[in-house]
């Protein structure tokens, strides 16, 4: 049971779990999850951490099919610039290991932003807090529990 799953249970949010055998040689965690679970890369979302020019860490949740537009994230967060956080910094802030960072149940509550494409799906998949574990839930429930704001973040 990961902190992400515990957070959903505590909030009484409907979700389901999907597991797969993670290949430690896989360089792209999100694409691997979609492939192994037989899902579209449009419905599997990756959790990325960025540091804004004012020093704040923020969470960006974007589809695996796209790339995070750092300028768009900075705009959404009210900053001038954003850069990807160092992996060790992301792990410390969230309590999760790279490739298993979930937007749910993080050690510190950080401002979170969800790409607008999530709204076209009844349910999306996000990391469950460890490699090989995905959580399926409604985008509005993800927004409710994380406080995420919708924003155009992904370049396809």
N, C-alpha and C positions, 0 to 999 in steps of 0.2 A: 504494500500500500504506500503510494507516494504522497507527498504533501499536496500535489495537484488533485488527486482523487479524494483525499480527506477534505480539501476545501470545497469541492463540489458536493460531497455528501453532507457536510455541515450546512451548506447553503440550500440544501434540498433541491438541487438542480438535476434535471433528467440528463443522463449521459450514458454512453456505452463505451466499452473498452475494446480495442483491437490490438492484438499482439502478433509479432513476427520474430523470427530469429535474425537478429542483427548481424551483419557481416562486418567484423572490425576493419576490414580492408576497404570498405565502401567510403569514398570521399564525400559523397553527397547524401546526407542523412534524410532529407525530405523526399528526394527522388527515390531513394531506397524504400522508404515507408510506402509511398504510393505504389511502386512496382510490386513489392512483396504482398501488399494488401489488395491489389487489383483495383486501385482507385485512380481517379483522374488527378493529375498534378494541379488542377484548378481547385480541387476541394480539400487538398492537404495544405495546411498553412505552416510556415516556419516562423519561429520566434527569434528575432534578432535584437541585439542590444547596441545602442549608439550613445555616444557622449556628445552633448550639445556644447556650443561655444561658451555657454555660461557655466559649464561644469556638470550640469545635471545628466544623469543616466536616464534613458527612456527605452521603452520596449516598442518594437515594431513587429506587427503580425501580418505577414504577407503570403500570398499563395506561392507554392513551390515553383509554379510555372513562370513567375516573374522575378525581377530583381528589385531590391529596395532602392528607391530614389531618395538619396540622402538630403537633397535640397527640399524635396516635398515634405519629408519628415521634419526638417528644421522649421519650415513654414508652419506646419500643423502644430508644432510645439511652441511656436512663438519665438524662435531663435533665428539667428542669421546663418548658422552653419552646424552641420552634424557630421561626425566621423564614426566609423564602426568602433565599438569598444574593444579593448584587448580581450582575448578569450579568458584569461585568468580573472580579469575584472568582472566579466559577465558571470563567471562561475561563482565568484565571491558574493556578488550582489544578489544572485538568485538562489544559491544553494544547490544548483543543478550542474551536472557535467555537460560540457559542450556536446551537441548532438542529441541531448535529452533535455534541453532547457524548455520548460513549459511556461506559458504565460500565466499559469495558475499556481497558487500556493508558493509564490516566491518569498524569500526571506525578508526582503524590503518591498513595500508597495511603491512601485514606480509608475510614473505617467505612462500610459499605454495607448497605442494607436493601431487600429485595425483597418486594413485596406477595404475600400468600399465594395470590392468584388465579393466579399463575404456575404453581402446581402442577397446575392442572386441564388444562394444555396439555402435549402431548408436546414441543412446540417453541414458542419465542416469538421475537419480533423486537425488537432493540434497535439503537440508532444504531451505525453502523460507524465513526464518527469524522469524518464530513463530511456535509453536507446532500446528500440523494439516495442515500445508501448505508445499507442495513440489513443486520444480521447475524442469521441464523436459527440458534438453538442450543437445546439442551435446558436447561430451567431449572436442573437440578442441576449442569450444567456451568458455567453462569453463576455459580452460588453458589460452586462449587469454585474457580474462577479469581479471583473478586473477594473471596471471604471473606464474601459477603453473608449476612445473617441473614434468615430469613422473619419477616414481621410483617404485621399487618393495618394497612395504610397508606392505602388508597384509599376514598374516598366515591364512590359511583356515583350 
